[in-house]
Structures are given as C-alpha cells and as structure tokens.
Amino acid sequence: MTYAADRLWEEVAYVAYYLHWAFESIVDLEHPVRRRLISEIGHIHTRLAE
C-alpha cells in the first residue's frame, strides 16, 4: 500500500512550516517518525495558543 500523495504533501508542508526543514529531510523520515513530529508540533502549538 502506498501513502496518499496529498497526505504526504500536507505532512511535509506542516513540518517545513514549523521547523523550517528542507523538503528532502522531511520526506526521508520514516512515516512513524514524521507522524510523531507532527503530533509533537501540534501539542506545542496548542500549548502556545492557550
């Protein structure tokens, strides 16, 4: 099963926006690692917004 291209782009854009990482660095991450980063960024963003 392949990962949906639209979802991958969304994840890459999210991480790039918040961490300012290069596209290649984000795409090279294993999916579980990328999802964990997204989760942690979301938690940080939520705490800062409170």
mmCIF entry with sequence, helices, sheets and N, C-alpha, C, O atoms, coordinates in Angstrom:
data_MODEL
# 
_entry.id   MODEL 
# 
_entity.id                         1 
_entity.type                       polymer 
_entity.pdbx_number_of_molecules   1 
# 
_entity_poly.entity_id                      1 
_entity_poly.type                           'polypeptide(L)' 
_entity_poly.nstd_linkage                   no 
_entity_poly.nstd_monomer                   no 
_entity_poly.pdbx_seq_one_letter_code       MTYAADRLWEEVAYVAYYLHWAFESIVDLEHPVRRRLISEIGHIHTRLAE 
_entity_poly.pdbx_seq_one_letter_code_can   MTYAADRLWEEVAYVAYYLHWAFESIVDLEHPVRRRLISEIGHIHTRLAE 
_entity_poly.pdbx_strand_id                 A 
# 
loop_
_entity_poly_seq.entity_id 
_entity_poly_seq.num 
_entity_poly_seq.mon_id 
_entity_poly_seq.hetero 
1 1  MET n 
1 2  THR n 
1 3  TYR n 
1 4  ALA n 
1 5  ALA n 
1 6  ASP n 
1 7  ARG n 
1 8  LEU n 
1 9  TRP n 
1 10 GLU n 
1 11 GLU n 
1 12 VAL n 
1 13 ALA n 
1 14 TYR n 
1 15 VAL n 
1 16 ALA n 
1 17 TYR n 
1 18 TYR n 
1 19 LEU n 
1 20 HIS n 
1 21 TRP n 
1 22 ALA n 
1 23 PHE n 
1 24 GLU n 
1 25 SER n 
1 26 ILE n 
1 27 VAL n 
1 28 ASP n 
1 29 LEU n 
1 30 GLU n 
1 31 HIS n 
1 32 PRO n 
1 33 VAL n 
1 34 ARG n 
1 35 ARG n 
1 36 ARG n 
1 37 LEU n 
1 38 ILE n 
1 39 SER n 
1 40 GLU n 
1 41 ILE n 
1 42 GLY n 
1 43 HIS n 
1 44 ILE n 
1 45 HIS n 
1 46 THR n 
1 47 ARG n 
1 48 LEU n 
1 49 ALA n 
1 50 GLU n 
# 
_struct_asym.id          A 
_struct_asym.entity_id   1 
# 
loop_
_struct_conf.conf_type_id 
_struct_conf.id 
_struct_conf.pdbx_PDB_helix_id 
_struct_conf.beg_label_comp_id 
_struct_conf.beg_label_asym_id 
_struct_conf.beg_label_seq_id 
_struct_conf.pdbx_beg_PDB_ins_code 
_struct_conf.end_label_comp_id 
_struct_conf.end_label_asym_id 
_struct_conf.end_label_seq_id 
_struct_conf.pdbx_end_PDB_ins_code 
_struct_conf.beg_auth_comp_id 
_struct_conf.beg_auth_asym_id 
_struct_conf.beg_auth_seq_id 
_struct_conf.end_auth_comp_id 
_struct_conf.end_auth_asym_id 
_struct_conf.end_auth_seq_id 
_struct_conf.pdbx_PDB_helix_class 
_struct_conf.details 
_struct_conf.pdbx_PDB_helix_length 
HELX_P HELX_P1 AA1 ALA A 5  ? LEU A 19 ? ALA A 5  LEU A 19 1 ? 15 
HELX_P HELX_P2 AA2 PHE A 23 ? VAL A 27 ? PHE A 23 VAL A 27 1 ? 5  
HELX_P HELX_P3 AA3 HIS A 31 ? ALA A 49 ? HIS A 31 ALA A 49 1 ? 19 
# 
_struct_conf_type.id          HELX_P 
_struct_conf_type.criteria    ? 
_struct_conf_type.reference   ? 
# 
loop_
_atom_site.group_PDB 
_atom_site.id 
_atom_site.type_symbol 
_atom_site.label_atom_id 
_atom_site.label_alt_id 
_atom_site.label_comp_id 
_atom_site.label_asym_id 
_atom_site.label_entity_id 
_atom_site.label_seq_id 
_atom_site.pdbx_PDB_ins_code 
_atom_site.Cartn_x 
_atom_site.Cartn_y 
_atom_site.Cartn_z 
_atom_site.occupancy 
_atom_site.B_iso_or_equiv 
_atom_site.pdbx_formal_charge 
_atom_site.auth_seq_id 
_atom_site.auth_comp_id 
_atom_site.auth_asym_id 
_atom_site.auth_atom_id 
_atom_site.pdbx_PDB_model_num 
ATOM 1   N N  . MET A 1 1  ? 0.846  -1.182 0.000  1.00 0.00 ? 1  MET A N  1 
ATOM 2   C CA . MET A 1 1  ? 0.000  0.000  0.000  1.00 0.00 ? 1  MET A CA 1 
ATOM 3   C C  . MET A 1 1  ? 0.891  1.245  0.000  1.00 0.00 ? 1  MET A C  1 
ATOM 4   O O  . MET A 1 1  ? 1.851  1.320  0.767  1.00 0.00 ? 1  MET A O  1 
ATOM 5   N N  . THR A 1 2  ? 0.586  2.187  -0.828 1.00 0.00 ? 2  THR A N  1 
ATOM 6   C CA . THR A 1 2  ? 1.351  3.433  -0.876 1.00 0.00 ? 2  THR A CA 1 
ATOM 7   C C  . THR A 1 2  ? 0.639  4.511  -0.075 1.00 0.00 ? 2  THR A C  1 
ATOM 8   O O  . THR A 1 2  ? -0.580 4.484  0.094  1.00 0.00 ? 2  THR A O  1 
ATOM 9   N N  . TYR A 1 3  ? 1.407  5.435  0.401  1.00 0.00 ? 3  TYR A N  1 
ATOM 10  C CA . TYR A 1 3  ? 0.862  6.533  1.179  1.00 0.00 ? 3  TYR A CA 1 
ATOM 11  C C  . TYR A 1 3  ? 0.303  7.582  0.227  1.00 0.00 ? 3  TYR A C  1 
ATOM 12  O O  . TYR A 1 3  ? 0.955  7.929  -0.757 1.00 0.00 ? 3  TYR A O  1 
ATOM 13  N N  . ALA A 1 4  ? -0.861 8.079  0.497  1.00 0.00 ? 4  ALA A N  1 
ATOM 14  C CA . ALA A 1 4  ? -1.525 9.051  -0.367 1.00 0.00 ? 4  ALA A CA 1 
ATOM 15  C C  . ALA A 1 4  ? -0.637 10.281 -0.577 1.00 0.00 ? 4  ALA A C  1 
ATOM 16  O O  . ALA A 1 4  ? -0.160 10.887 0.383  1.00 0.00 ? 4  ALA A O  1 
ATOM 17  N N  . ALA A 1 5  ? -0.429 10.630 -1.821 1.00 0.00 ? 5  ALA A N  1 
ATOM 18  C CA . ALA A 1 5  ? 0.450  11.751 -2.163 1.00 0.00 ? 5  ALA A CA 1 
ATOM 19  C C  . ALA A 1 5  ? -0.025 13.054 -1.524 1.00 0.00 ? 5  ALA A C  1 
ATOM 20  O O  . ALA A 1 5  ? 0.794  13.830 -1.031 1.00 0.00 ? 5  ALA A O  1 
ATOM 21  N N  . ASP A 1 6  ? -1.328 13.302 -1.526 1.00 0.00 ? 6  ASP A N  1 
ATOM 22  C CA . ASP A 1 6  ? -1.852 14.534 -0.937 1.00 0.00 ? 6  ASP A CA 1 
ATOM 23  C C  . ASP A 1 6  ? -1.560 14.598 0.558  1.00 0.00 ? 6  ASP A C  1 
ATOM 24  O O  . ASP A 1 6  ? -1.219 15.658 1.082  1.00 0.00 ? 6  ASP A O  1 
ATOM 25  N N  . ARG A 1 7  ? -1.693 13.480 1.234  1.00 0.00 ? 7  ARG A N  1 
ATOM 26  C CA . ARG A 1 7  ? -1.423 13.435 2.675  1.00 0.00 ? 7  ARG A CA 1 
ATOM 27  C C  . ARG A 1 7  ? 0.069  13.664 2.945  1.00 0.00 ? 7  ARG A C  1 
ATOM 28  O O  . ARG A 1 7  ? 0.429  14.371 3.885  1.00 0.00 ? 7  ARG A O  1 
ATOM 29  N N  . LEU A 1 8  ? 0.919  13.074 2.133  1.00 0.00 ? 8  LEU A N  1 
ATOM 30  C CA . LEU A 1 8  ? 2.364  13.260 2.287  1.00 0.00 ? 8  LEU A CA 1 
ATOM 31  C C  . LEU A 1 8  ? 2.728  14.736 2.128  1.00 0.00 ? 8  LEU A C  1 
ATOM 32  O O  . LEU A 1 8  ? 3.495  15.276 2.925  1.00 0.00 ? 8  LEU A O  1 
ATOM 33  N N  . TRP A 1 9  ? 2.183  15.385 1.105  1.00 0.00 ? 9  TRP A N  1 
ATOM 34  C CA . TRP A 1 9  ? 2.458  16.810 0.890  1.00 0.00 ? 9  TRP A CA 1 
ATOM 35  C C  . TRP A 1 9  ? 1.985  17.642 2.078  1.00 0.00 ? 9  TRP A C  1 
ATOM 36  O O  . TRP A 1 9  ? 2.660  18.587 2.487  1.00 0.00 ? 9  TRP A O  1 
ATOM 37  N N  . GLU A 1 10 ? 0.840  17.294 2.625  1.00 0.00 ? 10 GLU A N  1 
ATOM 38  C CA . GLU A 1 10 ? 0.301  18.009 3.788  1.00 0.00 ? 10 GLU A CA 1 
ATOM 39  C C  . GLU A 1 10 ? 1.254  17.871 4.981  1.00 0.00 ? 10 GLU A C  1 
ATOM 40  O O  . GLU A 1 10 ? 1.547  18.853 5.663  1.00 0.00 ? 10 GLU A O  1 
ATOM 41  N N  . GLU A 1 11 ? 1.731  16.661 5.224  1.00 0.00 ? 11 GLU A N  1 
ATOM 42  C CA . GLU A 1 11 ? 2.660  16.428 6.323  1.00 0.00 ? 11 GLU A CA 1 
ATOM 43  C C  . GLU A 1 11 ? 3.970  17.173 6.117  1.00 0.00 ? 11 GLU A C  1 
ATOM 44  O O  . GLU A 1 11 ? 4.487  17.790 7.049  1.00 0.00 ? 11 GLU A O  1 
ATOM 45  N N  . VAL A 1 12 ? 4.506  17.120 4.912  1.00 0.00 ? 12 VAL A N  1 
ATOM 46  C CA . VAL A 1 12 ? 5.759  17.799 4.612  1.00 0.00 ? 12 VAL A CA 1 
ATOM 47  C C  . VAL A 1 12 ? 5.595  19.309 4.807  1.00 0.00 ? 12 VAL A C  1 
ATOM 48  O O  . VAL A 1 12 ? 6.459  19.952 5.402  1.00 0.00 ? 12 VAL A O  1 
ATOM 49  N N  . ALA A 1 13 ? 4.513  19.866 4.319  1.00 0.00 ? 13 ALA A N  1 
ATOM 50  C CA . ALA A 1 13 ? 4.278  21.304 4.456  1.00 0.00 ? 13 ALA A CA 1 
ATOM 51  C C  . ALA A 1 13 ? 4.161  21.706 5.922  1.00 0.00 ? 13 ALA A C  1 
ATOM 52  O O  . ALA A 1 13 ? 4.679  22.747 6.325  1.00 0.00 ? 13 ALA A O  1 
ATOM 53  N N  . TYR A 1 14 ? 3.492  20.894 6.709  1.00 0.00 ? 14 TYR A N  1 
ATOM 54  C CA . TYR A 1 14 ? 3.304  21.182 8.135  1.00 0.00 ? 14 TYR A CA 1 
ATOM 55  C C  . TYR A 1 14 ? 4.641  21.223 8.861  1.00 0.00 ? 14 TYR A C  1 
ATOM 56  O O  . TYR A 1 14 ? 4.934  22.183 9.574  1.00 0.00 ? 14 TYR A O  1 
ATOM 57  N N  . VAL A 1 15 ? 5.447  20.192 8.684  1.00 0.00 ? 15 VAL A N  1 
ATOM 58  C CA . VAL A 1 15 ? 6.747  20.127 9.344  1.00 0.00 ? 15 VAL A CA 1 
ATOM 59  C C  . VAL A 1 15 ? 7.665  21.241 8.828  1.00 0.00 ? 15 VAL A C  1 
ATOM 60  O O  . VAL A 1 15 ? 8.360  21.886 9.613  1.00 0.00 ? 15 VAL A O  1 
ATOM 61  N N  . ALA A 1 16 ? 7.666  21.462 7.527  1.00 0.00 ? 16 ALA A N  1 
ATOM 62  C CA . ALA A 1 16 ? 8.520  22.510 6.948  1.00 0.00 ? 16 ALA A CA 1 
ATOM 63  C C  . ALA A 1 16 ? 8.127  23.884 7.492  1.00 0.00 ? 16 ALA A C  1 
ATOM 64  O O  . ALA A 1 16 ? 8.996  24.702 7.794  1.00 0.00 ? 16 ALA A O  1 
ATOM 65  N N  . TYR A 1 17 ? 6.840  24.138 7.617  1.00 0.00 ? 17 TYR A N  1 
ATOM 66  C CA . TYR A 1 17 ? 6.362  25.426 8.112  1.00 0.00 ? 17 TYR A CA 1 
ATOM 67  C C  . TYR A 1 17 ? 6.831  25.685 9.544  1.00 0.00 ? 17 TYR A C  1 
ATOM 68  O O  . TYR A 1 17 ? 7.312  26.773 9.858  1.00 0.00 ? 17 TYR A O  1 
ATOM 69  N N  . TYR A 1 18 ? 6.690  24.692 10.397 1.00 0.00 ? 18 TYR A N  1 
ATOM 70  C CA . TYR A 1 18 ? 7.013  24.886 11.805 1.00 0.00 ? 18 TYR A CA 1 
ATOM 71  C C  . TYR A 1 18 ? 8.491  24.711 12.143 1.00 0.00 ? 18 TYR A C  1 
ATOM 72  O O  . TYR A 1 18 ? 9.002  25.399 13.026 1.00 0.00 ? 18 TYR A O  1 
ATOM 73  N N  . LEU A 1 19 ? 9.184  23.808 11.460 1.00 0.00 ? 19 LEU A N  1 
ATOM 74  C CA . LEU A 1 19 ? 10.571 23.532 11.801 1.00 0.00 ? 19 LEU A CA 1 
ATOM 75  C C  . LEU A 1 19 ? 11.570 24.087 10.786 1.00 0.00 ? 19 LEU A C  1 
ATOM 76  O O  . LEU A 1 19 ? 12.777 24.084 11.029 1.00 0.00 ? 19 LEU A O  1 
ATOM 77  N N  . HIS A 1 20 ? 11.062 24.560 9.653  1.00 0.00 ? 20 HIS A N  1 
ATOM 78  C CA . HIS A 1 20 ? 11.917 25.135 8.610  1.00 0.00 ? 20 HIS A CA 1 
ATOM 79  C C  . HIS A 1 20 ? 12.954 24.133 8.088  1.00 0.00 ? 20 HIS A C  1 
ATOM 80  O O  . HIS A 1 20 ? 14.088 24.496 7.777  1.00 0.00 ? 20 HIS A O  1 
ATOM 81  N N  . TRP A 1 21 ? 12.542 22.880 8.001  1.00 0.00 ? 21 TRP A N  1 
ATOM 82  C CA . TRP A 1 21 ? 13.414 21.838 7.468  1.00 0.00 ? 21 TRP A CA 1 
ATOM 83  C C  . TRP A 1 21 ? 13.259 21.760 5.960  1.00 0.00 ? 21 TRP A C  1 
ATOM 84  O O  . TRP A 1 21 ? 12.233 22.162 5.413  1.00 0.00 ? 21 TRP A O  1 
ATOM 85  N N  . ALA A 1 22 ? 14.270 21.248 5.297  1.00 0.00 ? 22 ALA A N  1 
ATOM 86  C CA . ALA A 1 22 ? 14.241 21.070 3.846  1.00 0.00 ? 22 ALA A CA 1 
ATOM 87  C C  . ALA A 1 22 ? 13.303 19.925 3.472  1.00 0.00 ? 22 ALA A C  1 
ATOM 88  O O  . ALA A 1 22 ? 13.134 18.966 4.225  1.00 0.00 ? 22 ALA A O  1 
ATOM 89  N N  . PHE A 1 23 ? 12.709 20.046 2.312  1.00 0.00 ? 23 PHE A N  1 
ATOM 90  C CA . PHE A 1 23 ? 11.790 19.034 1.784  1.00 0.00 ? 23 PHE A CA 1 
ATOM 91  C C  . PHE A 1 23 ? 12.406 17.635 1.853  1.00 0.00 ? 23 PHE A C  1 
ATOM 92  O O  . PHE A 1 23 ? 11.772 16.697 2.337  1.00 0.00 ? 23 PHE A O  1 
ATOM 93  N N  . GLU A 1 24 ? 13.626 17.503 1.375  1.00 0.00 ? 24 GLU A N  1 
ATOM 94  C CA . GLU A 1 24 ? 14.283 16.195 1.309  1.00 0.00 ? 24 GLU A CA 1 
ATOM 95  C C  . GLU A 1 24 ? 14.455 15.580 2.697  1.00 0.00 ? 24 GLU A C  1 
ATOM 96  O O  . GLU A 1 24 ? 14.315 14.368 2.867  1.00 0.00 ? 24 GLU A O  1 
ATOM 97  N N  . SER A 1 25 ? 14.755 16.407 3.671  1.00 0.00 ? 25 SER A N  1 
ATOM 98  C CA . SER A 1 25 ? 14.934 15.912 5.036  1.00 0.00 ? 25 SER A CA 1 
ATOM 99  C C  . SER A 1 25 ? 13.639 15.352 5.603  1.00 0.00 ? 25 SER A C  1 
ATOM 100 O O  . SER A 1 25 ? 13.645 14.341 6.305  1.00 0.00 ? 25 SER A O  1 
ATOM 101 N N  . ILE A 1 26 ? 12.547 16.003 5.299  1.00 0.00 ? 26 ILE A N  1 
ATOM 102 C CA . ILE A 1 26 ? 11.248 15.570 5.819  1.00 0.00 ? 26 ILE A CA 1 
ATOM 103 C C  . ILE A 1 26 ? 10.774 14.313 5.097  1.00 0.00 ? 26 ILE A C  1 
ATOM 104 O O  . ILE A 1 26 ? 10.299 13.373 5.735  1.00 0.00 ? 26 ILE A O  1 
ATOM 105 N N  . VAL A 1 27 ? 10.899 14.291 3.794  1.00 0.00 ? 27 VAL A N  1 
ATOM 106 C CA . VAL A 1 27 ? 10.450 13.140 3.010  1.00 0.00 ? 27 VAL A CA 1 
ATOM 107 C C  . VAL A 1 27 ? 11.256 11.894 3.366  1.00 0.00 ? 27 VAL A C  1 
ATOM 108 O O  . VAL A 1 27 ? 10.727 10.783 3.331  1.00 0.00 ? 27 VAL A O  1 
ATOM 109 N N  . ASP A 1 28 ? 12.521 12.069 3.706  1.00 0.00 ? 28 ASP A N  1 
ATOM 110 C CA . ASP A 1 28 ? 13.377 10.930 4.052  1.00 0.00 ? 28 ASP A CA 1 
ATOM 111 C C  . ASP A 1 28 ? 13.030 10.300 5.393  1.00 0.00 ? 28 ASP A C  1 
ATOM 112 O O  . ASP A 1 28 ? 13.475 9.189  5.683  1.00 0.00 ? 28 ASP A O  1 
ATOM 113 N N  . LEU A 1 29 ? 12.249 10.983 6.212  1.00 0.00 ? 29 LEU A N  1 
ATOM 114 C CA . LEU A 1 29 ? 11.862 10.420 7.503  1.00 0.00 ? 29 LEU A CA 1 
ATOM 115 C C  . LEU A 1 29 ? 10.947 9.216  7.310  1.00 0.00 ? 29 LEU A C  1 
ATOM 116 O O  . LEU A 1 29 ? 10.131 9.186  6.389  1.00 0.00 ? 29 LEU A O  1 
ATOM 117 N N  . GLU A 1 30 ? 11.089 8.238  8.177  1.00 0.00 ? 30 GLU A N  1 
ATOM 118 C CA . GLU A 1 30 ? 10.149 7.120  8.184  1.00 0.00 ? 30 GLU A CA 1 
ATOM 119 C C  . GLU A 1 30 ? 8.784  7.659  8.588  1.00 0.00 ? 30 GLU A C  1 
ATOM 120 O O  . GLU A 1 30 ? 8.692  8.604  9.371  1.00 0.00 ? 30 GLU A O  1 
ATOM 121 N N  . HIS A 1 31 ? 7.745  7.069  8.064  1.00 0.00 ? 31 HIS A N  1 
ATOM 122 C CA . HIS A 1 31 ? 6.390  7.557  8.321  1.00 0.00 ? 31 HIS A CA 1 
ATOM 123 C C  . HIS A 1 31 ? 6.076  7.699  9.806  1.00 0.00 ? 31 HIS A C  1 
ATOM 124 O O  . HIS A 1 31 ? 5.565  8.743  10.209 1.00 0.00 ? 31 HIS A O  1 
ATOM 125 N N  . PRO A 1 32 ? 6.361  6.683  10.650 1.00 0.00 ? 32 PRO A N  1 
ATOM 126 C CA . PRO A 1 32 ? 6.046  6.844  12.078 1.00 0.00 ? 32 PRO A CA 1 
ATOM 127 C C  . PRO A 1 32 ? 6.790  8.011  12.733 1.00 0.00 ? 32 PRO A C  1 
ATOM 128 O O  . PRO A 1 32 ? 6.253  8.663  13.628 1.00 0.00 ? 32 PRO A O  1 
ATOM 129 N N  . VAL A 1 33 ? 7.994  8.268  12.303 1.00 0.00 ? 33 VAL A N  1 
ATOM 130 C CA . VAL A 1 33 ? 8.769  9.392  12.855 1.00 0.00 ? 33 VAL A CA 1 
ATOM 131 C C  . VAL A 1 33 ? 8.138  10.705 12.429 1.00 0.00 ? 33 VAL A C  1 
ATOM 132 O O  . VAL A 1 33 ? 7.979  11.615 13.242 1.00 0.00 ? 33 VAL A O  1 
ATOM 133 N N  . ARG A 1 34 ? 7.780  10.806 11.160 1.00 0.00 ? 34 ARG A N  1 
ATOM 134 C CA . ARG A 1 34 ? 7.137  12.027 10.656 1.00 0.00 ? 34 ARG A CA 1 
ATOM 135 C C  . ARG A 1 34 ? 5.811  12.270 11.368 1.00 0.00 ? 34 ARG A C  1 
ATOM 136 O O  . ARG A 1 34 ? 5.507  13.408 11.724 1.00 0.00 ? 34 ARG A O  1 
ATOM 137 N N  . ARG A 1 35 ? 5.021  11.231 11.581 1.00 0.00 ? 35 ARG A N  1 
ATOM 138 C CA . ARG A 1 35 ? 3.733  11.373 12.280 1.00 0.00 ? 35 ARG A CA 1 
ATOM 139 C C  . ARG A 1 35 ? 3.960  11.814 13.720 1.00 0.00 ? 35 ARG A C  1 
ATOM 140 O O  . ARG A 1 35 ? 3.195  12.623 14.244 1.00 0.00 ? 35 ARG A O  1 
ATOM 141 N N  . ARG A 1 36 ? 5.000  11.294 14.366 1.00 0.00 ? 36 ARG A N  1 
ATOM 142 C CA . ARG A 1 36 ? 5.302  11.690 15.752 1.00 0.00 ? 36 ARG A CA 1 
ATOM 143 C C  . ARG A 1 36 ? 5.691  13.155 15.805 1.00 0.00 ? 36 ARG A C  1 
ATOM 144 O O  . ARG A 1 36 ? 5.251  13.877 16.700 1.00 0.00 ? 36 ARG A O  1 
ATOM 145 N N  . LEU A 1 37 ? 6.509  13.608 14.860 1.00 0.00 ? 37 LEU A N  1 
ATOM 146 C CA . LEU A 1 37 ? 6.873  15.025 14.808 1.00 0.00 ? 37 LEU A CA 1 
ATOM 147 C C  . LEU A 1 37 ? 5.634  15.901 14.658 1.00 0.00 ? 37 LEU A C  1 
ATOM 148 O O  . LEU A 1 37 ? 5.497  16.923 15.331 1.00 0.00 ? 37 LEU A O  1 
ATOM 149 N N  . ILE A 1 38 ? 4.749  15.494 13.780 1.00 0.00 ? 38 ILE A N  1 
ATOM 150 C CA . ILE A 1 38 ? 3.516  16.248 13.552 1.00 0.00 ? 38 ILE A CA 1 
ATOM 151 C C  . ILE A 1 38 ? 2.692  16.324 14.825 1.00 0.00 ? 38 ILE A C  1 
ATOM 152 O O  . ILE A 1 38 ? 2.141  17.375 15.155 1.00 0.00 ? 38 ILE A O  1 
ATOM 153 N N  . SER A 1 39 ? 2.608  15.221 15.533 1.00 0.00 ? 39 SER A N  1 
ATOM 154 C CA . SER A 1 39 ? 1.870  15.183 16.794 1.00 0.00 ? 39 SER A CA 1 
ATOM 155 C C  . SER A 1 39 ? 2.501  16.119 17.822 1.00 0.00 ? 39 SER A C  1 
ATOM 156 O O  . SER A 1 39 ? 1.797  16.877 18.489 1.00 0.00 ? 39 SER A O  1 
ATOM 157 N N  . GLU A 1 40 ? 3.811  16.067 17.948 1.00 0.00 ? 40 GLU A N  1 
ATOM 158 C CA . GLU A 1 40 ? 4.501  16.913 18.921 1.00 0.00 ? 40 GLU A CA 1 
ATOM 159 C C  . GLU A 1 40 ? 4.393  18.389 18.558 1.00 0.00 ? 40 GLU A C  1 
ATOM 160 O O  . GLU A 1 40 ? 4.198  19.227 19.438 1.00 0.00 ? 40 GLU A O  1 
ATOM 161 N N  . ILE A 1 41 ? 4.516  18.715 17.286 1.00 0.00 ? 41 ILE A N  1 
ATOM 162 C CA . ILE A 1 41 ? 4.345  20.106 16.845 1.00 0.00 ? 41 ILE A CA 1 
ATOM 163 C C  . ILE A 1 41 ? 2.942  20.584 17.197 1.00 0.00 ? 41 ILE A C  1 
ATOM 164 O O  . ILE A 1 41 ? 2.763  21.706 17.671 1.00 0.00 ? 41 ILE A O  1 
ATOM 165 N N  . GLY A 1 42 ? 1.951  19.732 16.966 1.00 0.00 ? 42 GLY A N  1 
ATOM 166 C CA . GLY A 1 42 ? 0.571  20.084 17.296 1.00 0.00 ? 42 GLY A CA 1 
ATOM 167 C C  . GLY A 1 42 ? 0.383  20.355 18.775 1.00 0.00 ? 42 GLY A C  1 
ATOM 168 O O  . GLY A 1 42 ? -0.308 21.301 19.151 1.00 0.00 ? 42 GLY A O  1 
ATOM 169 N N  . HIS A 1 43 ? 0.995  19.530 19.624 1.00 0.00 ? 43 HIS A N  1 
ATOM 170 C CA . HIS A 1 43 ? 0.903  19.744 21.074 1.00 0.00 ? 43 HIS A CA 1 
ATOM 171 C C  . HIS A 1 43 ? 1.545  21.060 21.477 1.00 0.00 ? 43 HIS A C  1 
ATOM 172 O O  . HIS A 1 43 ? 0.986  21.810 22.278 1.00 0.00 ? 43 HIS A O  1 
ATOM 173 N N  . ILE A 1 44 ? 2.712  21.339 20.926 1.00 0.00 ? 44 ILE A N  1 
ATOM 174 C CA . ILE A 1 44 ? 3.400  22.594 21.226 1.00 0.00 ? 44 ILE A CA 1 
ATOM 175 C C  . ILE A 1 44 ? 2.558  23.788 20.783 1.00 0.00 ? 44 ILE A C  1 
ATOM 176 O O  . ILE A 1 44 ? 2.390  24.752 21.529 1.00 0.00 ? 44 ILE A O  1 
ATOM 177 N N  . HIS A 1 45 ? 2.037  23.712 19.574 1.00 0.00 ? 45 HIS A N  1 
ATOM 178 C CA . HIS A 1 45 ? 1.207  24.781 19.020 1.00 0.00 ? 45 HIS A CA 1 
ATOM 179 C C  . HIS A 1 45 ? -0.023 25.031 19.901 1.00 0.00 ? 45 HIS A C  1 
ATOM 180 O O  . HIS A 1 45 ? -0.392 26.176 20.161 1.00 0.00 ? 45 HIS A O  1 
ATOM 181 N N  . THR A 1 46 ? -0.645 23.946 20.351 1.00 0.00 ? 46 THR A N  1 
ATOM 182 C CA . THR A 1 46 ? -1.833 24.069 21.212 1.00 0.00 ? 46 THR A CA 1 
ATOM 183 C C  . THR A 1 46 ? -1.475 24.738 22.534 1.00 0.00 ? 46 THR A C  1 
ATOM 184 O O  . THR A 1 46 ? -2.192 25.625 22.997 1.00 0.00 ? 46 THR A O  1 
ATOM 185 N N  . ARG A 1 47 ? -0.369 24.315 23.142 1.00 0.00 ? 47 ARG A N  1 
ATOM 186 C CA . ARG A 1 47 ? 0.043  24.908 24.426 1.00 0.00 ? 47 ARG A CA 1 
ATOM 187 C C  . ARG A 1 47 ? 0.355  26.393 24.274 1.00 0.00 ? 47 ARG A C  1 
ATOM 188 O O  . ARG A 1 47 ? -0.013 27.196 25.132 1.00 0.00 ? 47 ARG A O  1 
ATOM 189 N N  . LEU A 1 48 ? 1.027  26.760 23.195 1.00 0.00 ? 48 LEU A N  1 
ATOM 190 C CA . LEU A 1 48 ? 1.368  28.168 22.984 1.00 0.00 ? 48 LEU A CA 1 
ATOM 191 C C  . LEU A 1 48 ? 0.133  29.029 22.721 1.00 0.00 ? 48 LEU A C  1 
ATOM 192 O O  . LEU A 1 48 ? 0.114  30.217 23.045 1.00 0.00 ? 48 LEU A O  1 
ATOM 193 N N  . ALA A 1 49 ? -0.889 28.425 22.136 1.00 0.00 ? 49 ALA A N  1 
ATOM 194 C CA . ALA A 1 49 ? -2.103 29.171 21.805 1.00 0.00 ? 49 ALA A CA 1 
ATOM 195 C C  . ALA A 1 49 ? -2.998 29.406 23.021 1.00 0.00 ? 49 ALA A C  1 
ATOM 196 O O  . ALA A 1 49 ? -3.895 30.248 22.987 1.00 0.00 ? 49 ALA A O  1 
ATOM 197 N N  . GLU A 1 50 ? -2.749 28.660 24.085 1.00 0.00 ? 50 GLU A N  1 
ATOM 198 C CA . GLU A 1 50 ? -3.588 28.791 25.291 1.00 0.00 ? 50 GLU A CA 1 
ATOM 199 C C  . GLU A 1 50 ? -3.252 30.026 26.087 1.00 0.00 ? 50 GLU A C  1 
ATOM 200 O O  . GLU A 1 50 ? -3.866 30.278 27.124 1.00 0.00 ? 50 GLU A O  1 
# 
